Amino acid sequence: MERRKKIRRKVVPKICRLCENKVKYIDFKDPETLKKFQTEKGRILPRRITGTCLDHQKMLSVAIKRARFISLTL
């Protein structure tokens, strides 16, 4: 019986776009920036998809929730 070899793919680490731009604070009054980190239905995208670091992901989630509360985003 012939055994198949598993193909290993190289994992390319995602780099936080916000760290690259040296963002210190994410403003909840900027809906265009926040929409990049949401789905079409308005759900927050996880870190493994967006590639953001832990600190920026926490800031993003707080900013999106604040923007939702005052009806700026979905």
Secondary structure as UniProt FT lines:
FT   HELIX           17..20
FT   TURN            21..22
FT   TURN            28..29
FT   HELIX           31..35
FT   TURN            36..37
FT   TURN            40..41
FT   HELIX           47..50
FT   HELIX           54..69
FT   TURN            70..71
//
